[in-house]
Amino acid sequence: MNKLISLGQRAKEASYDLMNLSTTEKDKALIKMADKLLLHYENILKENKKDLENAIKKGTSKAMLDRLSLDKGRIEDMADGLKQVALLSDPVGEITSMWRRPNGLQIGKQRVPLGVIGIIYEARPNVTCDAAGLCLKTGNAVILRGGSEAINSNKAIVEALSEGIKEAGLPERSVQLVEDTSREVVTEMMKLNNYIDVLIPRGGAGLIQSVVKNATVPVIETGTGNCHVYVDDESDLEMARDIVINAKTSRPSVCNAEEKLLVHEKIANKFLPVIISALKNENVEVRGDERTMKIVDNINEATEEDWGKEYNDYIISVKIVSSIDEAIVHINKYGTGHSEAIVTNNYENSQKFLQRIDAAAVYVNASTRFTDGYEFGFGAEIGISTQKLHARGPMGLNELTTTKYIIYGNGQIR
Amino acid sequence: MNKLISLGQRAKEASYDLMNLSTTEKDKALIKMADKLLLHYENILKENKKDLENAIKKGTSKAMLDRLSLDKGRIEDMADGLKQVALLSDPVGEITSMWRRPNGLQIGKQRVPLGVIGIIYEARPNVTCDAAGLCLKTGNAVILRGGSEAINSNKAIVEALSEGIKEAGLPERSVQLVEDTSREVVTEMMKLNNYIDVLIPRGGAGLIQSVVKNATVPVIETGTGNCHVYVDDESDLEMARDIVINAKTSRPSVCNAEEKLLVHEKIANKFLPVIISALKNENVEVRGDERTMKIVDNINEATEEDWGKEYNDYIISVKIVSSIDEAIVHINKYGTGHSEAIVTNNYENSQKFLQRIDAAAVYVNASTRFTDGYEFGFGAEIGISTQKLHARGPMGLNELTTTKYIIYGNGQIR
């Protein structure tokens, strides 16, 4: 039999066992998994070194090598992550509502595991451990398909985790790695509807779009963030400056970083010179629309292409708008529905922005950088969904569950 | 520009207006839509006659002609349906939870419309009206693509509805019909990710599978139901008989009808002759596994193919199992995750069945036929989801919404 199919079948079988486990059993396994990571850290580092050597041979960029590379500290972080997940409360089993119908049927809606989750991701080996921990905590079996660059590290990590899972008495197939790193196997995985319930791609826009386009298994789209900060005419300009600088520069490579600044025309003359100079001080390349270029010298022109682009870099494009309505239309047109912020002291405008912006997270007077499972208080994050089905915004443990209706009758027929 | 794309763009624009409407505005439009249906009933019947004549020429089956055909009463039912939707409470705007973070950020999760919903369906013209009403109530724009058999009826219905929408002052493009009935346009619609947020196919298994396989737009899979009733050894056999007969024969063509009967071996000798004779009295063809055929004469053999099949007809397959565990494994293996029932008086077994069966609706001592938006008390139904993402089981108004996070800050940066 095809290897991926048999892997899928085993995951499905494991998932039926996993859904019946108590929280205590799952938490014990998470702790064991953490212990085994630490116990086998030398082997993991040895295997990671192979990946690094191969990557260097291929002329991989420094940033990529950094993502790929592990050290003792990073393995400790992974183990700590598992222990923290063990401390989170388990969403599985919760009855979110229950009611009685006139005919006496008692209908409850109960959180249950999704079943088998497929994760398709790129170079970072820590995703292997994080995803395994979150899926196991929520009673899901997981099939991991990491990038070829990290295959040796991933194998060593899964081997360690599996030892912990086995010792805890859980099905060993709860966490499985696809060891075949060919492109064909990814394509096949995307169509494994009989065995995989949900696919979550994690990585660059190319990977995610390829999964969205080719998968027949339901997908949760994550990631792309062309985030805006709009500074309204009635606003605290000092607060606006802090928020823009934080949203743009605190970590430009992530999806909740600001990419665009919209400024109301009434305050443009006052605010733009200040903020653009501050951005330049932080080594941000500033691009502007025509009106912005008339106010501030020495900036590049923002083209039509810029408005729709996620830079993930020290670049920002600035546009002057005539009204909050223009800002809203612009954001809904060019945004990716991730995180959008207004800085304002006008009550009506704050409500309008919250109501009319079509995005996963809409902020008044705060940085877009808070769109994150930990910052939202979920204690975990498997990714940030930018689609509208199932989950929108940061996904914690709840988002790795589905529901089923449980119905108590006493002989009702229709 | 391509016609479907411009239709999609207009739907998207309409959706931004729709999401800001008050419930009162939407309800007024629903009432107007109902009025216009009644006002134009003669035209709708005239156009429906064209469809019927074409269908007869093509040699369409009687059952299909019945689905296609409208009369005054059916149009009144459609109008009543819209008025009932107007009476339901509006899920849009509800803050399902709100909390404050240590840094003072106040984070709320709010129900909002999905945006643009695409419905791909077959012959029944009433779906046109039902879907339009439910989508409008939840502030979504809808693109309807009905079957070619009903194109004239659908055009007339949408024309009437649009007149009502326009008079109520809502965007006319809130409800649009794809008038091109070619297969190519469906394929194109399935990939219109920029303009359609969610696709809901409604119809036979062929249609639904084609959408699931080909769509890049997120899909909610509806419908297929290979439902089981398992009669446990400790059970009230009279209740079991009533439930089996009801689940199988009250409406065999629908997805929540029973297709399979599993019986514990301890009661097989007593129960099977009774139930099989009762089923035959209701003109049900009974197929049985080897053990069943040893107990009851004159039944056909159930093959491996039977266990996975949804008959939607007066046919049932019967299997004897040695334990509840065997029943659970069988159901999880062959079921479609729709509705599954146990008849038992054993407490532990009732809990085991509820816990271990992986389906949208799991029943103890009640007919599977209750899996329905109205029977669950939702007041409406757009379909029954058999997937695990977003919605599972009967979908009412809530399931036509998504959420967004609204965040109130006072200058927080990270």
Interface residues (C-beta under 8 A of the other chain):
Chain A: Y16 M19 N20 W99 R101 L105 I107 V112 L114 G115 N193 D197 V198 V212 K213 T216 P218 V219 I220 D236 M239 D242 I243 N246 A247 S250 N332 L354 Q355 R356 D358 A359 A360 A361 V362 Y363 V364 N365 A366 S367 R369 F370 T371 E375 F376 G377 Q387 K388 L389 H390 R392 G393 T402 T403 K404 Y405 I406 I407 Y408 G409 N410 G411 Q412 I413 R414
Chain B: Y16 M19 N20 W99 R101 L105 I107 V112 L114 G115 N193 D197 V198 V212 K213 T216 P218 V219 I220 E221 D236 M239 D242 I243 I245 N246 A247 S250 N332 L354 Q355 R356 D358 A359 A360 A361 V362 Y363 V364 N365 A366 S367 R369 F370 T371 E375 F376 G377 Q387 K388 L389 H390 R392 G393 T402 T403 K404 Y405 I406 I407 Y408 G409 N410 G411 Q412 I413 R414
